[in-house]
């Protein structure tokens, strides 16, 4: 037994010098300091921070009176509306765990989630009542269903025992909630997309949520009282932790039910939005929107992630006056955990070079302690040459606790003290990583690895291309060849031969697609193109 050193004697943790890290403390502080500042905006509904804090406490109080507490799961399926925002505080104030469900899922998968999470309460937005009704028929236990009412949405059916407003009326706006017993306690449960088999339940803890929420502010350089537009779904990695970020920022959340170009540009103008997040597909939609919509006159910043954004799309956004920050992460890392940290000396570079730099994923988030690109077998880091591919590994407080009730998957994800992302990338000489593909998306043609992302980046430079996705198509001679699925801009034309020739003129010939299929691309609710569907289509060609 080692003898305690001088800093380990009579210097213990106590209530005076230690409190569990949790994002719940952010809303308490902001409501106290800035009670009359705007917190949430949704159409005609306008709340201050004192309003929102009281509503969250009412929700927590009402749930606690109904027996909800530590270790229980409360699920919600809703659009980006105030009730979804409030659930991010009201549910964990009871000690329970919030499970925000992807609104695009079908009934069997929603039922699987409700069963697997052992959900005791379900909050339902009327827009999703039909699919939820079908899911509830497949749930194997009793759930208290609460109907959210939204006068701005016409339709839907009430499924529950009471409404959300009825529930709040039961609660105490002065409810004496407490910090978690342990910052390692679970705060939320997020299910992966589950494109093959059932989705996995990713568990976040209070510590990670608090750290990534403030890390968003530091990484993005957000001034206090920013105005944030909800284009990113709050169910997706808890909105990349931005519900809690905006509480720490004492800013305004502008809620938006539908992600379309017209209401987004209207919010830019009317609410003076300063920040928003979205997948590259959202940026592409905004870049190609009708010119008359683009009449905002102030600086706006966007954080984008998902598939690497094409350099051409970044160029278009910046030409409009929207500054792009590229981040990277996974559900398992609380959303963004790597950022293309910008350096002032890059501002003098030509627009095309700047966009090429911004396409890279970058360096560790403030809250991430380890990032490497390594050989997945030996765990040896690859050379920092910008060419040698390896798997991306992460380490730190913003890596998940693990997968709920799935020790095998948890053990597989954690390897040698690192989280294995399943993504492939390179390390550049300056220490910035660049994502090349998901391991399953790499195309191996004649023994050569082809990055689908690289081919897509070239296709996006063609003036007629609106959206593009490249997958492997089985080939007798080469094993696999690149197959491009392309949606053209309205009013433009392009042929398969023309696009193939364009790629061959701009990259190594063996990397160019051998097949081009025209039409709309299937997408997830977060705007990511569903390559697993396209792979099936390519195999069927």
C-alpha positions as CSV (number, residue, x, y, z in Angstrom):
1,X,0.0,0.0,0.0
2,X,1.5,3.3,-1.1
3,X,1.8,6.2,1.4
4,X,-0.4,9.2,0.4
5,X,1.6,12.2,-0.8
6,X,1.0,15.6,0.7
7,X,-1.7,16.4,-1.9
8,X,-3.7,13.3,-0.9
9,X,-3.9,14.0,2.8
10,X,-6.9,15.9,4.3
11,X,-7.9,17.3,0.9
12,X,-10.9,15.1,0.2
13,X,-13.9,15.8,-2.0
14,X,-16.9,17.3,-0.2
15,X,-20.2,19.1,-1.0
16,X,-18.4,22.4,-0.8
17,X,-15.7,21.7,-3.4
18,X,-17.2,19.1,-5.7
19,X,-20.4,18.8,-7.8
20,X,-21.3,16.4,-10.5
21,X,-20.8,17.8,-14.0
22,X,-24.2,18.1,-15.7
23,X,-25.7,20.3,-18.3
24,X,-28.8,20.7,-16.1
25,X,-26.8,23.3,-14.1
26,X,-26.6,25.5,-17.2
27,X,-30.3,26.1,-17.4
28,X,-30.5,26.9,-13.6
29,X,-27.8,29.5,-14.0
30,X,-29.1,31.1,-17.1
31,X,-32.7,31.3,-15.8
32,X,-31.3,33.0,-12.7
33,X,-29.0,35.5,-14.5
34,X,-31.0,36.2,-17.6
35,X,-34.6,35.4,-16.7
36,X,-36.2,37.8,-19.2
37,X,-34.0,37.0,-22.2
38,X,-35.5,34.9,-25.0
39,X,-35.0,31.2,-24.7
40,X,-37.2,29.4,-27.3
41,X,-39.1,30.7,-30.3
42,X,-41.6,28.7,-32.4
43,X,-43.9,30.6,-34.6
44,X,-46.0,32.8,-32.4
45,X,-44.8,31.1,-29.2
46,X,-42.1,33.0,-27.4
47,X,-40.6,31.9,-24.1
48,X,-38.0,33.5,-21.8
49,X,-35.5,31.6,-19.8
50,X,-37.6,31.9,-16.7
51,X,-40.5,30.5,-18.7
52,X,-38.5,27.6,-20.1
53,X,-37.0,26.7,-16.7
54,X,-40.4,26.7,-15.0
55,X,-41.8,24.5,-17.8
56,X,-38.9,22.0,-17.4
57,X,-39.4,21.9,-13.7
58,X,-43.1,21.3,-14.1
59,X,-42.3,18.4,-16.4
60,X,-39.8,16.9,-14.0
61,X,-42.2,17.4,-11.1
62,X,-45.1,15.7,-12.9
63,X,-43.0,12.8,-14.0
64,X,-41.6,12.3,-10.5
65,X,-45.1,12.3,-9.1
66,X,-45.9,9.5,-11.5
67,X,-43.0,7.4,-10.2
68,X,-40.4,8.2,-12.8
69,X,-36.9,8.4,-11.4
70,X,-33.3,7.2,-11.7
71,X,-32.8,4.4,-14.2
72,X,-36.2,4.9,-15.9
73,X,-36.5,5.7,-19.6
74,X,-38.7,8.4,-21.0
75,X,-39.0,8.3,-24.8
76,X,-40.1,11.2,-27.1
77,X,-40.8,11.2,-30.8
78,X,-41.2,14.8,-32.0
79,X,-40.1,17.4,-34.4
80,X,-37.9,20.4,-33.4
81,X,-40.6,22.0,-31.2
82,X,-40.4,23.5,-27.7
83,X,-41.6,20.4,-26.0
84,X,-38.7,18.4,-27.5
85,X,-36.3,21.0,-26.2
86,X,-37.9,21.0,-22.7
87,X,-37.6,17.2,-22.5
88,X,-33.8,17.5,-22.6
89,X,-33.9,19.1,-19.2
90,X,-37.2,18.0,-17.6
91,X,-36.6,14.3,-18.0
92,X,-33.0,14.1,-16.6
93,X,-34.0,16.4,-13.7
94,X,-35.9,13.4,-12.3
95,X,-32.8,11.2,-12.7
96,X,-34.5,9.4,-15.6
97,X,-32.9,8.9,-19.1
98,X,-34.2,10.7,-22.2
99,X,-34.6,8.6,-25.3
100,X,-35.3,10.9,-28.3
101,X,-36.5,8.6,-31.2
102,X,-35.7,9.2,-34.9
103,X,-38.9,10.5,-36.5
104,X,-38.3,8.7,-39.8
105,X,-38.3,5.1,-38.4
106,X,-40.9,2.6,-39.2
107,X,-43.3,1.1,-36.6
108,X,-41.4,-2.2,-36.0
109,X,-38.1,-0.4,-35.2
110,X,-39.9,2.2,-33.0
111,X,-41.5,-0.8,-31.1
112,X,-38.1,-2.5,-30.8
113,X,-36.6,0.7,-29.3
114,X,-39.5,1.1,-26.8
115,X,-39.2,-2.5,-25.8
116,X,-35.4,-2.6,-25.6
117,X,-35.2,0.7,-23.7
118,X,-38.0,-0.5,-21.4
119,X,-39.6,2.9,-21.8
120,X,-42.1,3.9,-19.1
121,X,-43.4,7.2,-20.7
122,X,-43.7,8.2,-24.4
123,X,-44.3,11.8,-25.5
124,X,-45.8,11.9,-29.0
125,X,-45.9,14.8,-31.5
126,X,-49.2,14.6,-33.5
127,X,-47.2,14.5,-36.8
128,X,-46.0,11.0,-35.9
129,X,-49.2,9.6,-34.2
130,X,-50.0,7.1,-37.0
131,X,-46.7,5.3,-37.0
132,X,-46.5,5.4,-33.2
133,X,-50.0,3.9,-33.0
134,X,-48.8,0.9,-35.0
135,X,-45.7,0.7,-32.9
136,X,-47.6,0.6,-29.6
137,X,-49.5,-2.5,-30.8
138,X,-46.1,-4.3,-30.8
139,X,-44.9,-3.1,-27.4
140,X,-44.8,-5.8,-24.7
141,X,-45.4,-3.6,-21.6
142,X,-47.5,-0.7,-20.4
143,X,-46.4,2.8,-21.4
144,X,-47.9,6.1,-20.3
145,X,-48.5,7.9,-23.6
146,X,-48.6,11.8,-23.5
147,X,-49.9,13.7,-26.5
148,X,-48.1,16.9,-27.5
149,X,-50.6,19.4,-29.0
150,X,-49.4,21.7,-31.7
151,X,-52.0,24.1,-33.1
152,X,-49.7,24.9,-36.0
153,X,-49.9,21.3,-37.2
154,X,-53.1,20.1,-38.7
155,X,-53.9,16.4,-38.3
156,X,-52.7,13.6,-36.2
157,X,-54.6,11.6,-33.6
158,X,-54.5,11.6,-29.8
159,X,-53.2,8.3,-28.5
160,X,-52.5,9.0,-24.8
161,X,-54.1,9.3,-21.4
162,X,-53.4,13.0,-21.3
163,X,-51.8,15.9,-23.1
164,X,-48.4,17.4,-22.5
165,X,-50.1,20.6,-21.2
166,X,-52.2,18.5,-18.8
167,X,-49.0,16.9,-17.6
168,X,-47.3,20.3,-17.0
169,X,-50.4,21.5,-15.1
170,X,-49.8,18.6,-12.6
171,X,-46.2,19.8,-12.0
172,X,-44.6,22.3,-9.7
173,X,-42.7,25.2,-11.3
174,X,-40.6,25.4,-8.2
175,X,-39.8,21.6,-8.2
176,X,-36.7,21.0,-6.1
177,X,-34.7,18.8,-8.5
178,X,-31.2,17.7,-7.7
179,X,-27.9,17.1,-9.5
180,X,-27.2,13.5,-10.5
181,X,-25.9,11.2,-7.8
182,X,-22.9,10.6,-10.1
183,X,-21.8,12.5,-13.2
184,X,-21.3,9.0,-14.8
185,X,-25.1,8.5,-14.5
186,X,-26.9,8.1,-17.8
187,X,-28.6,11.2,-19.2
188,X,-29.8,10.1,-22.6
189,X,-30.1,7.0,-24.8
190,X,-29.7,7.4,-28.6
191,X,-30.2,4.6,-31.1
192,X,-27.9,4.1,-34.1
193,X,-29.5,4.0,-37.5
194,X,-29.7,0.2,-37.6
195,X,-29.3,-0.2,-41.4
196,X,-28.3,-3.8,-40.8
197,X,-30.2,-5.6,-38.0
198,X,-31.6,-3.9,-35.0
199,X,-30.2,-0.5,-33.9
200,X,-27.9,-0.3,-30.9
201,X,-28.7,1.9,-27.9
202,X,-25.9,4.4,-27.3
203,X,-25.7,5.6,-23.6
204,X,-24.5,9.2,-22.8
205,X,-23.6,10.3,-19.3
206,X,-24.0,13.8,-17.6
207,X,-20.3,14.5,-17.7
208,X,-19.9,14.0,-21.4
209,X,-23.1,15.9,-22.2
210,X,-21.9,18.9,-20.1
211,X,-18.4,18.8,-21.6
212,X,-19.5,18.6,-25.2
213,X,-22.2,21.3,-24.7
214,X,-19.5,23.8,-23.6
215,X,-17.0,22.4,-26.1
216,X,-19.5,23.4,-28.9
217,X,-19.2,27.0,-27.7
218,X,-15.4,27.0,-27.4
219,X,-14.9,25.2,-30.7
220,X,-17.2,27.4,-32.7
221,X,-16.4,30.6,-30.9
222,X,-20.0,31.3,-30.1
223,X,-20.7,34.7,-28.5
224,X,-23.1,34.7,-25.6
225,X,-26.8,35.1,-26.5
226,X,-26.3,33.6,-30.0
227,X,-29.5,32.8,-32.0
228,X,-29.5,29.2,-33.1
229,X,-31.8,27.8,-35.7
230,X,-32.9,24.1,-35.3
231,X,-32.4,22.6,-38.7
232,X,-30.5,19.6,-37.2
233,X,-33.0,17.2,-35.6
234,X,-32.9,17.2,-31.8
235,X,-33.2,13.4,-31.9
236,X,-29.9,13.1,-33.7
237,X,-27.2,12.7,-31.0
238,X,-29.4,15.0,-28.9
239,X,-29.0,17.7,-31.5
240,X,-25.2,17.4,-31.2
241,X,-25.7,18.5,-27.5
242,X,-26.9,21.9,-28.7
243,X,-30.0,22.0,-26.4
244,X,-27.6,22.1,-23.5
245,X,-25.2,24.4,-25.4
246,X,-27.9,27.0,-25.8
247,X,-28.7,26.9,-22.1
248,X,-25.0,27.5,-21.3
249,X,-24.8,30.2,-24.0
250,X,-28.0,31.9,-22.7
251,X,-29.0,32.1,-26.3
252,X,-32.2,31.7,-28.3
253,X,-33.4,28.4,-29.9
254,X,-35.5,29.1,-33.0
255,X,-37.5,25.9,-33.5
256,X,-38.5,24.7,-37.0
257,X,-40.8,21.8,-37.8
258,X,-39.8,21.3,-41.5
259,X,-36.4,21.8,-43.0
260,X,-37.1,23.7,-46.3
261,X,-35.3,26.5,-47.9
262,X,-38.0,29.1,-47.7
263,X,-38.7,28.9,-43.9
264,X,-34.9,28.7,-43.2
265,X,-34.2,31.9,-45.1
266,X,-37.2,33.5,-43.5
267,X,-35.8,32.6,-40.0
268,X,-32.4,34.0,-41.0
269,X,-34.1,37.4,-41.8
270,X,-36.8,37.6,-39.2
271,X,-35.1,36.1,-36.1
272,X,-31.5,37.3,-37.1
273,X,-30.2,33.7,-36.8
274,X,-26.5,33.6,-36.1
275,X,-25.8,29.9,-36.1
276,X,-27.3,26.6,-37.4
277,X,-26.2,23.0,-38.0
278,X,-26.9,20.6,-40.8
279,X,-25.7,17.8,-43.0
280,X,-24.0,18.7,-46.4
281,X,-27.4,17.9,-48.1
282,X,-29.0,20.8,-46.2
283,X,-26.2,23.2,-47.3
284,X,-26.6,22.0,-50.9
285,X,-30.3,22.7,-50.7
286,X,-29.7,26.2,-49.4
287,X,-26.9,26.9,-52.0
288,X,-29.3,25.9,-54.8
289,X,-32.3,27.8,-53.5
290,X,-33.9,30.5,-55.6
291,X,-31.9,33.7,-55.5
292,X,-34.7,35.9,-54.2
293,X,-34.7,34.0,-50.9
294,X,-31.1,34.9,-50.1
295,X,-31.6,38.5,-48.8
296,X,-30.3,38.3,-45.2
297,X,-27.8,41.0,-44.3
298,X,-25.8,39.7,-41.3
299,X,-23.1,37.1,-40.7
300,X,-24.3,33.5,-40.2
301,X,-22.2,30.5,-39.2
302,X,-23.1,26.9,-40.1
303,X,-21.6,23.7,-38.6
304,X,-21.8,20.7,-41.0
305,X,-21.0,17.0,-40.6
306,X,-22.0,13.7,-42.0
307,X,-20.5,12.7,-45.3
308,X,-17.6,15.0,-46.1
309,X,-19.1,18.1,-47.7
310,X,-18.1,18.6,-51.3
311,X,-15.6,21.6,-51.7
312,X,-17.9,23.0,-54.4
313,X,-20.8,23.3,-51.9
314,X,-18.6,25.0,-49.3
315,X,-17.5,27.5,-51.9
316,X,-21.2,28.3,-52.7
317,X,-22.1,28.8,-49.0
318,X,-19.2,31.1,-48.3
319,X,-19.9,33.1,-51.5
320,X,-23.4,33.8,-49.9
321,X,-21.8,35.0,-46.7
322,X,-22.4,31.8,-44.6
323,X,-19.2,30.7,-42.8
324,X,-18.8,26.9,-42.8
325,X,-17.2,25.0,-40.0
326,X,-16.7,21.3,-40.7
327,X,-16.9,18.8,-37.8
328,X,-17.0,15.1,-37.6
329,X,-18.3,12.6,-35.0
330,X,-20.6,9.7,-34.4
331,X,-23.6,8.9,-32.3
332,X,-21.1,7.2,-30.0
333,X,-19.1,10.4,-29.5
334,X,-22.0,12.8,-28.5
335,X,-22.1,14.1,-32.1
336,X,-19.2,16.4,-33.1
337,X,-15.9,15.4,-31.6
338,X,-13.4,16.5,-34.3
339,X,-13.3,19.9,-36.0
340,X,-11.5,21.5,-38.9
341,X,-10.1,24.2,-36.6
342,X,-9.5,27.2,-38.9
343,X,-6.3,29.2,-39.0
344,X,-6.2,32.9,-39.9
345,X,-3.3,32.5,-42.3
346,X,-5.6,30.3,-44.5
347,X,-7.9,33.3,-45.1
348,X,-5.5,34.7,-47.7
349,X,-5.7,31.5,-49.9
350,X,-7.9,31.4,-53.0
351,X,-11.6,30.3,-52.4
352,X,-11.0,26.9,-54.0
353,X,-8.0,26.2,-51.7
354,X,-9.9,27.4,-48.6
355,X,-12.8,25.0,-49.5
356,X,-10.3,22.1,-49.9
357,X,-8.9,22.8,-46.5
358,X,-12.4,23.0,-44.9
359,X,-13.3,19.6,-46.4
360,X,-10.9,17.9,-44.0
361,X,-12.3,16.7,-40.7
362,X,-9.5,18.2,-38.6
363,X,-8.3,17.9,-35.1
364,X,-9.6,17.0,-31.6
365,X,-12.6,18.8,-30.1
366,X,-11.8,20.7,-26.9
367,X,-13.5,17.8,-24.9
368,X,-11.8,14.9,-26.8
369,X,-8.5,13.7,-25.3
370,X,-7.3,11.3,-28.0
371,X,-7.6,11.0,-31.8
372,X,-5.6,8.8,-34.2
373,X,-5.6,7.1,-37.6
374,X,-4.2,3.7,-37.2
375,X,-4.0,0.2,-38.6
376,X,-7.1,-1.6,-37.2
377,X,-5.2,-4.8,-36.7
378,X,-2.0,-3.6,-35.1
379,X,-3.3,-0.3,-33.6
380,X,-0.2,1.3,-34.9
381,X,-0.7,5.0,-36.2
382,X,-0.4,5.4,-39.9
383,X,2.2,7.8,-41.4
384,X,1.1,11.4,-41.4
385,X,1.5,11.6,-45.2
386,X,-2.1,12.4,-46.2
387,X,-2.1,9.2,-48.3
388,X,-2.0,6.1,-46.0
389,X,-5.4,5.0,-45.0
390,X,-6.3,3.7,-41.6
391,X,-9.2,3.5,-39.2
392,X,-10.1,6.6,-37.1
393,X,-10.0,6.0,-33.3
394,X,-11.1,8.3,-30.5
395,X,-10.6,8.5,-26.7
396,X,-12.0,10.7,-23.9
397,X,-15.0,12.0,-21.9
398,X,-17.2,12.4,-25.0
399,X,-17.1,8.7,-25.9
400,X,-20.2,6.9,-25.0
401,X,-20.6,4.7,-21.8
402,X,-21.4,1.8,-24.2
403,X,-24.3,0.1,-25.9
404,X,-27.4,-0.6,-23.7
405,X,-27.7,-4.3,-22.8
406,X,-25.2,-5.2,-25.5
407,X,-21.8,-6.1,-23.9
408,X,-20.5,-7.9,-27.0
409,X,-21.0,-4.8,-29.2
410,X,-19.5,-2.6,-26.5
411,X,-16.5,-4.7,-26.2
412,X,-16.0,-4.8,-30.0
413,X,-16.2,-1.0,-30.1
414,X,-13.6,-0.4,-27.4
415,X,-10.2,-1.7,-28.5
416,X,-6.9,-1.2,-26.8
417,X,-8.2,1.7,-24.8
418,X,-9.7,3.4,-27.9
419,X,-13.1,3.7,-29.5
420,X,-13.0,2.2,-33.0
421,X,-15.1,4.4,-35.3
422,X,-15.4,2.1,-38.4
423,X,-14.5,5.1,-40.5
424,X,-11.4,5.2,-42.7
425,X,-9.2,8.3,-43.2
426,X,-5.7,9.7,-43.5
427,X,-3.6,11.9,-41.3
428,X,-2.1,14.9,-43.0
429,X,1.4,16.2,-42.1
430,X,-0.1,19.1,-40.2
431,X,-2.0,16.8,-37.8
432,X,-5.4,17.2,-39.5
433,X,-7.3,14.0,-40.4
434,X,-9.4,13.6,-43.5
435,X,-12.2,11.1,-43.7
436,X,-12.1,8.9,-46.8
437,X,-15.0,6.6,-46.3
438,X,-16.9,4.2,-44.0
439,X,-15.0,0.9,-44.1
440,X,-18.1,-0.6,-45.8
441,X,-18.2,2.1,-48.5
442,X,-14.6,1.7,-49.8
443,X,-14.7,0.4,-53.4
444,X,-12.0,-2.2,-54.1
445,X,-11.5,-2.3,-57.9
446,X,-8.8,-4.6,-59.3
447,X,-7.1,-4.6,-55.9
448,X,-7.1,-0.8,-55.7
449,X,-9.0,1.1,-53.0
450,X,-11.2,3.9,-54.4
451,X,-12.8,6.4,-52.0
452,X,-16.4,7.0,-52.9
453,X,-16.1,10.4,-51.2
454,X,-13.3,11.4,-53.6
455,X,-15.4,10.5,-56.7
456,X,-18.4,12.3,-55.3
457,X,-16.3,15.5,-54.7
458,X,-15.5,15.6,-58.4
459,X,-19.1,15.0,-59.5
460,X,-20.3,17.9,-57.3
461,X,-18.0,20.2,-59.4
462,X,-20.0,19.5,-62.5
463,X,-22.4,22.5,-63.1
464,X,-25.4,20.2,-63.7
465,X,-25.0,18.0,-60.6
466,X,-27.3,18.8,-57.6
467,X,-26.6,15.6,-55.5
468,X,-24.3,12.6,-56.0
469,X,-23.5,9.4,-54.2
470,X,-21.1,6.7,-55.3
471,X,-21.2,3.0,-54.2
472,X,-19.6,-0.3,-55.3
473,X,-21.2,-2.2,-58.2
474,X,-20.2,-5.9,-58.5
475,X,-18.1,-6.6,-61.6
476,X,-16.8,-9.9,-62.9
477,X,-13.5,-8.5,-64.1
478,X,-12.6,-5.9,-61.5
479,X,-14.5,-7.3,-58.5
480,X,-16.1,-3.9,-58.0
481,X,-16.5,-0.7,-60.0
482,X,-17.7,2.8,-58.9
483,X,-21.4,3.3,-59.6
484,X,-22.7,6.9,-59.4
485,X,-26.2,7.9,-58.5
486,X,-26.9,11.5,-59.5
487,X,-29.7,14.0,-59.2
488,X,-29.4,16.9,-61.6
489,X,-30.3,20.5,-60.9
490,X,-33.7,21.6,-62.3
491,X,-33.5,22.8,-65.9
492,X,-30.1,21.2,-66.6
493,X,-29.1,18.2,-68.6
494,X,-26.2,15.8,-68.6
495,X,-25.6,12.3,-70.0
496,X,-23.9,9.3,-68.4
497,X,-21.0,9.6,-70.9
498,X,-20.6,13.3,-70.2
499,X,-20.3,12.7,-66.4
500,X,-17.9,9.8,-66.7
501,X,-15.7,11.8,-69.1
502,X,-15.8,14.8,-66.6
503,X,-14.5,12.5,-63.8
504,X,-11.8,11.0,-66.0
505,X,-10.6,14.5,-66.8
506,X,-10.3,15.4,-63.2
507,X,-9.0,12.2,-61.5
508,X,-7.2,8.9,-62.1
509,X,-9.2,7.0,-64.8
510,X,-9.6,3.9,-62.7
511,X,-11.4,5.9,-60.0
512,X,-14.0,7.3,-62.4
513,X,-17.5,5.7,-62.3
514,X,-18.3,3.1,-64.9
515,X,-22.0,3.5,-64.4
516,X,-24.2,6.6,-63.8
517,X,-27.9,6.3,-62.7
518,X,-30.0,9.4,-62.7
519,X,-32.9,10.2,-60.2
520,X,-33.7,11.3,-56.7
521,X,-31.5,9.9,-53.9
522,X,-32.9,8.2,-50.8
523,X,-32.1,10.0,-47.5
524,X,-32.3,9.6,-43.8
525,X,-34.2,12.1,-41.6
526,X,-30.9,13.9,-41.0
527,X,-30.3,14.4,-44.7
528,X,-27.7,11.7,-45.1
529,X,-27.9,9.7,-48.3
530,X,-28.8,6.1,-47.7
531,X,-26.0,4.3,-49.4
532,X,-27.2,0.8,-48.2
533,X,-30.3,1.3,-50.5
534,X,-28.1,2.5,-53.4
535,X,-25.8,-0.6,-52.9
536,X,-28.8,-2.8,-53.3
537,X,-29.8,-0.9,-56.4
538,X,-26.3,-1.2,-57.8
539,X,-26.2,-5.0,-57.2
540,X,-29.5,-5.3,-59.0
541,X,-28.3,-3.5,-62.1
